[in-house]
Amino acid sequence: MKTLMTIAEVRENVKEWKKQGLTVGLVPTMGYLHKGHKSLIEKAHEENDKVVVSIFVNPIQFGVNEDLDAYPRDLENDSKLCEGAGVDIIFHPQATEMYFEDFCTYTDMEKLTHNLCGMSRPTHFRGVCTVVNKLFNIVAPDKAYFGQKDAQQLAVIKRMVRDLNIDTEIIGCPIVREDDGLAVSSRNTYLSAEERKVSVVLSKALQEGRKMLENGEKNAAVVVNAIKAIIEKEPLAKIDYVKIVDSEILEDVETVEKNVLVAMAVYVGKTRLIDNITFEI
């Protein structure tokens, strides 16, 4: 396994692989890797001859007063996880490698980025689309792997690839959860012991929503209100949003008549956690 810090080095290695007819899988990450990331890497290893994992805390997807400086980093442990999972290259650039000092070109998107997390993080997905587009241009992967936990991000990347005719197949992978149901996330490390116990309310509330949908409830507001009522019982939990949206276009639905995403963002203490379930008709 190599750890490379420059675009030129990554391109040189990938070109050699391509000359040999080898397929390349990419797992874009911001590091501080956990078993959710490992599941993506293992899927990439299973489906491709070579695997590249990018580890880059992307500054342009963080808004004002967000946790860019505090975002957890641990390249040593990340490297151990990657090597054990069969990664061939870690791409670990500095911000100055990815963005020129006078950088002014962005990949933006309308519609899919306005709802859900885009409501409170209006510049977030411009940063996500820009860095992922750059990674696709650098690595030229046959397939790229993203987790369903970031469901809006997954939908946005799929639409970007479709709209811009990018020759990369996007693979969505299931949410990995702790034994008590909490979705695995790098930000879980921010939680105090008490907050960590409280955080399971997100998955419990979602499962109640799933039961209601499975039992035939079609009124989205009824389901959303039931989910909110469960979360609001926890004093340390503060809801950012709970919504039921069309799985493809991410617009709110009033009546559940097609495949939907039930998504939420909830602050537990000062930590913003996201989670979701899909419900297919």
C-alpha positions in Angstrom: 0.0 0.0 0.0 1.2 3.5 -0.9 0.3 6.8 0.7 0.5 9.5 -1.9 0.1 13.2 -1.4 0.1 14.6 -4.9 -2.3 14.4 -7.8 0.5 13.7 -10.2 1.6 10.6 -8.3 -1.9 9.2 -8.1 -2.5 9.8 -11.8 0.8 8.1 -12.7 -0.1 5.0 -10.7 -3.7 4.8 -12.0 -2.4 5.1 -15.6 -0.2 2.1 -15.1 -3.1 0.1 -13.8 -5.3 1.1 -16.7 -2.5 0.1 -19.2 -2.7 -3.4 -17.6 -6.5 -3.5 -18.0 -7.1 -3.3 -14.3 -10.3 -1.9 -12.8 -10.2 0.8 -10.1 -12.5 1.4 -7.2 -12.5 4.7 -5.2 -13.7 5.3 -1.7 -13.8 9.0 -0.9 -13.5 9.8 2.8 -12.5 12.5 5.2 -10.6 10.1 7.3 -11.0 9.0 10.9 -12.1 5.7 9.5 -14.5 3.3 11.2 -16.3 0.1 10.4 -18.7 1.9 8.1 -15.8 3.0 5.9 -14.3 -0.4 6.1 -17.5 -1.9 4.7 -17.2 0.4 1.7 -13.5 -0.5 1.2 -14.3 -4.2 1.4 -17.0 -3.8 -1.2 -14.6 -1.9 -3.4 -11.9 -4.6 -3.0 -14.4 -7.3 -3.8 -15.5 -5.6 -7.1 -12.3 -4.1 -8.4 -8.7 -5.0 -9.1 -7.3 -1.9 -7.3 -8.7 0.3 -4.6 -7.9 4.0 -3.9 -9.1 5.6 -0.6 -8.9 9.3 -0.4 -8.5 10.9 3.0 -9.1 14.6 2.8 -10.9 16.9 5.2 -12.4 19.1 2.5 -12.5 22.7 3.7 -15.0 24.0 1.1 -17.8 21.7 2.4 -17.7 23.2 5.9 -19.7 26.3 6.5 -19.0 29.2 8.9 -18.8 28.0 12.6 -18.8 24.4 11.5 -16.3 21.8 12.8 -13.5 22.0 10.2 -10.7 22.5 12.7 -12.1 20.1 15.3 -13.0 17.4 12.8 -11.2 14.2 14.0 -8.0 13.1 12.2 -5.9 10.0 12.7 -3.9 9.0 9.7 -2.0 6.3 11.5 -5.1 4.3 12.4 -6.6 5.1 9.1 -3.6 3.6 7.4 -3.8 0.4 9.5 -7.5 -0.1 8.6 -6.8 0.5 4.9 -3.9 -1.8 4.7 -5.9 -4.5 6.5 -8.8 -4.1 4.1 -6.6 -4.4 0.9 -6.3 -0.8 -0.1 -3.6 -0.1 -2.8 -3.3 3.7 -2.5 -4.3 6.2 0.1 -4.5 9.6 -1.5 -3.9 12.1 1.3 -3.5 15.6 -0.2 -3.1 18.9 1.6 -5.7 21.6 0.8 -3.1 23.5 -1.2 -2.7 20.4 -3.5 -6.4 20.3 -4.2 -7.2 24.0 -4.4 -5.0 26.7 -6.0 -4.7 29.9 -4.1 -7.0 31.6 -6.7 -9.3 28.6 -7.1 -12.7 29.8 -8.3 -14.4 26.9 -10.2 -17.1 24.9 -8.4 -19.5 22.1 -9.2 -23.0 23.2 -8.1 -26.4 21.7 -8.2 -30.0 22.9 -8.0 -33.1 21.2 -6.5 -31.6 18.1 -4.8 -29.4 20.2 -2.5 -32.1 22.6 -1.2 -33.9 20.3 1.2 -32.8 18.2 4.2 -29.2 19.1 5.2 -29.1 21.7 2.5 -31.6 23.8 4.5 -29.2 24.5 7.3 -25.9 23.9 5.4 -26.5 25.9 2.1 -22.9 25.7 0.8 -22.2 22.1 1.9 -23.2 20.3 -1.3 -21.3 22.7 -3.5 -18.2 21.7 -1.6 -19.1 18.0 -1.8 -19.8 18.0 -5.5 -16.7 20.0 -6.3 -14.3 17.8 -4.4 -15.9 14.5 -5.6 -15.8 15.8 -9.2 -12.1 16.6 -8.7 -11.4 13.1 -7.2 -13.2 11.5 -10.2 -11.0 13.5 -12.5 -7.8 12.6 -10.6 -8.5 8.9 -10.0 -10.8 8.1 -13.0 -12.4 5.2 -11.1 -14.6 2.6 -12.7 -16.7 2.5 -9.5 -17.0 4.8 -6.4 -18.5 3.8 -3.1 -20.7 5.9 -0.8 -22.6 5.0 2.4 -26.4 5.2 2.6 -26.1 7.0 6.0 -25.3 10.2 3.9 -28.4 9.5 1.8 -28.7 13.0 0.4 -25.0 13.0 -0.5 -25.5 9.7 -2.3 -28.5 11.0 -4.3 -26.6 14.2 -5.2 -23.5 12.3 -6.4 -25.6 9.9 -8.5 -27.4 12.9 -10.1 -24.1 14.7 -10.7 -22.6 11.7 -12.4 -25.7 11.3 -14.6 -26.0 15.0 -15.5 -22.3 15.5 -16.2 -21.8 12.2 -18.1 -19.1 11.1 -15.7 -17.9 7.6 -16.6 -18.0 6.2 -13.0 -20.6 3.8 -11.5 -21.8 5.0 -8.1 -22.4 2.2 -5.6 -24.4 2.9 -2.5 -23.7 0.7 0.5 -25.9 0.0 3.6 -25.7 1.9 6.8 -23.5 0.2 9.4 -24.8 0.5 12.9 -23.5 -0.1 16.4 -25.1 -3.0 18.4 -27.7 -0.5 19.9 -28.7 0.8 16.5 -26.7 4.1 16.4 -25.4 4.7 12.9 -21.6 4.6 12.8 -20.1 8.1 12.3 -16.8 9.8 12.8 -18.7 12.5 14.7 -19.9 10.0 17.3 -16.5 10.6 19.0 -17.8 14.1 20.0 -20.5 12.6 22.2 -20.1 12.4 26.0 -21.0 9.1 27.7 -24.5 10.4 28.5 -25.0 11.8 25.0 -23.9 8.5 23.5 -26.7 6.7 25.5 -29.3 9.3 24.4 -28.2 9.1 20.7 -29.9 5.8 20.2 -33.2 7.7 20.1 -32.6 8.5 16.5 -32.7 4.9 15.3 -35.5 4.0 17.7 -37.6 6.8 16.3 -36.9 5.8 12.7 -37.8 2.2 13.4 -41.2 3.3 14.9 -41.7 5.3 11.6 -40.9 2.2 9.6 -43.5 0.1 11.6 -46.1 2.7 10.9 -45.4 2.7 7.2 -45.3 -1.1 7.1 -48.7 -1.1 8.8 -50.1 1.0 6.0 -49.9 4.6 7.3 -49.8 6.8 4.2 -50.0 10.2 5.7 -46.4 11.5 5.9 -47.2 14.1 8.5 -48.6 11.5 10.9 -45.4 9.5 10.6 -43.1 12.5 11.0 -45.0 13.8 14.0 -44.8 10.3 15.7 -41.0 10.3 15.1 -40.6 13.8 16.4 -42.6 13.0 19.6 -40.2 10.1 20.4 -37.1 12.4 19.9 -38.6 15.3 21.8 -38.9 13.2 25.0 -35.1 13.3 25.2 -34.0 16.7 26.8 -30.5 16.5 25.3 -31.9 16.0 21.7 -32.8 18.9 19.6 -34.3 18.3 16.1 -32.9 20.1 13.1 -35.3 18.3 10.7 -37.4 15.1 10.3 -38.8 14.7 6.8 -40.2 12.1 4.4 -39.1 12.8 0.9 -39.2 11.2 -2.5 -36.2 8.9 -2.7 -35.0 10.2 -6.1 -35.7 13.9 -6.1 -35.6 14.5 -2.4 -38.8 16.6 -2.3 -41.3 16.4 0.6 -44.2 14.1 0.1 -47.6 14.5 1.7 -48.8 10.9 0.9 -46.5 7.9 0.8 -47.3 6.4 -2.6 -43.8 5.7 -3.9 -40.4 4.9 -2.6 -39.4 7.4 0.1 -36.5 8.3 2.3 -37.3 9.1 6.0 -34.4 11.3 7.0 -33.4 13.3 10.1 -30.8 15.5 11.5 -30.7 15.9 15.3 -28.4 17.7 17.7 -27.4 15.6 20.7 -25.7 18.1 22.9 -23.6 20.1 20.4 -23.1 17.2 18.0 -25.2 17.1 14.8 -26.1 13.5 13.9 -27.9 12.3 10.8 -29.8 9.0 10.1 -32.3 7.6 7.7 -34.3 4.7 6.5 -35.7 3.9 3.1 -39.2 2.6 2.6 -40.0 1.0 -0.8 -43.6 0.6 -2.1 
